[in-house]
């Protein structure tokens, strides 16, 4: 095989694309002693920015509430990376972008969330590891069901 057809995967740049911290009830919220309910949401997006070059963004949203309507904090981190992905079969491109790249980005997003929550004056939130392959498969099955297709096993 010639060198031109070998699959290429490289990290060009990792960066925080967006970071938001909100503490709507400050300063009174710091006097609360009740344990908060923490909710974590993940979203991955990918877009082609040049020939064989993609920007993948993993957005992690963490919110902590007390009771039903009192928000302690809301932190959203969009951790992004520019990846060179070339000579990968079209069928394998989406899994690389939605499984492989988020696996690389997640530790950086996890650190940014923990740091932001700590700097906001709360105990750090340590996100549990995420199985992006299972998440990807689940999303594909949901999309297939919504389109009226038989889910892929």
Secondary structure, DSSP 4 states (H G I P E B T S, - for coil): --GGGS-EEEEEEEEEEEEEEE-TTTTGGGG--SPPEEEEEEEEEEEEEETTEEEEEEEEEEEEEETTTEEEEEEEEEEEEEEEEES--HHHHHHIIIIIHHHHHHHHHHHHHHHHHHHTTSPPP-PPP--HHHHHHHHHHHHHHHTTPPPP-
